[in-house]
Amino acid sequence: MRYYIKCRLNSKDKQRLSASLSSGSLARNEIFYEGMQTALREGTIDENGVVHFIEICYCLEGGLYPMAMEIPVLEEYFEEIVEVKDVRLRDQCTMECEFCDCTRNIRLPGKSITNELHIDKEKEKVGKLDEFIDIGRLRLNRKKRKEGIEGLRNIIGNSDNNDRSTDKLKPIFAGAAISGLFVIFYDIDNQDYFRIKNIPDTIETRKLVNSLGLTIDDTVDSMKMTARSSLAHTDKRSNVV
């Protein structure tokens, strides 16, 4: 599930949180390390000192309460965990959190937490921290969105002659969702992202994706199986901790 988390930050703890995010020490060696680093770096802080961020967590799917493993780490840096709630109603959830963009349009209140903590994300290169990205939080240009295998062919060109339609588009990610495979491109000239979605999971598609230098580990069928088996699909407990 994707969760909207609010945590109160004391002024005396700002420097410690800043140092931990900059050095990459916060949540290091935890299974959710990349997710927490990414979520907090993309978070905001409001006028009341409450930090807002959206993080993916699979605790519920594992039979625990939401953010069960993450909360003890957050409690080390924040005065109070104000709220943890589902970002999306569970009966509308497709259970493909890594790639779902259901939280793409949510605007978090306040100002950037990295600006508040004086973290320069362009200069702070700690290991692979600069490569962390929540695909589901990318702001996609929907006017450029295309669908299906034809949409993919139109972007990368005819596979027979390897004639790409443009050299200004950078493929950055490919994955599997319940509705089909997808590929995300970055438009270098316009500095925005867009997605080709609902692509059938076929040998041809995977060859085209591989020609872009990308790989897809999951399949559409495996994503559907994950969704059907998820506890979040049927869990009736309160979605607020």
Residue, then its C-alpha position, 0 to 999 in steps of 0.5 A: m500500500r501507499y501511505y500518507i505519513k505525517c510526523r512532527l519534527n522538533s527544531k532540535d532534531k532538524q540537524r540530526l535528520s539532515a545529517s542522516l539523510s545527507s549521509g544515507s545513514l537513516a534506515r540503512n541496512e533495513i529492507f525499506y531503506e531506499g523507500m524511506q530515503t526517497a519518500l523523506r527526500e521528496g517530502t515537505i514540512d508545513e508551518n507547524g513543523v509537521v513533515h508530510f511524505i508518501e511511502i510504500c510499505y508492505c507490512l500489511e501484506g505481510g500480516l502486520y499493521p501499516m508501517a509496522m517496521e518503519i515506525p520505530v525508525l521514524e520515532e528515532y528522528f521525529e517527536e511524534i508520528v501524527e498520522v499514517k493513513d492509506v492514500r487510496l481507498r482499499d476497494q480502489c487499490t490495484m495493489e501494484c504500488e511500486f509502479c502505480d501512479c495513484t499518488r502522482n497528483i497529490r500535492l503535499p503542503g508546506k515547503s520542501i523538506t530538503n530545502e528546509l534542512h539545507i540538503d542539496k540533492e544535486k551535490e549530496k551523492v552518497g552511494k546510490l542515493d541520487e538514483f533513488i526514485d519513486i516511479g509512482r510520484l513522477r509528474l507525468n505529462r498526460k498529453k504525451r501519453k500513448e498506449g499499446i504496442e503501437g504507441l511504443r513503436n511510434i516512440i522508438g521507431n520501427s524495430d526492423n530498421n532501428d530508426r528511432s523517431t527522436d534522439k531527444l527521448k531518454p528511456i528511464f524505466a520499464g515495468a509490469a502492471i496489472s493492465g499491461l507493461f509500461v515504459i517511462f521516457y524523459d523528454i530532454d528538450n521539454q524536461d518532462y516525463f511521459r508514459i507508454k502504458n497498457i502494452p501487451d506482455t509479449i516477446e515482441t514487446r520485451k525485445l523492444v524494451n530490451s532494445l532501449g537498454l531496459t529490462i522488466d523482471d515481473t510479468v503482468d500475470s505475476m502482478k495480477m497474482t500478487a494483487r489477488s493474494s494481497l491482504a490489503h485487498t480484503d483487510k477490514r481494519s481501520n486504515v488510520v494508525 
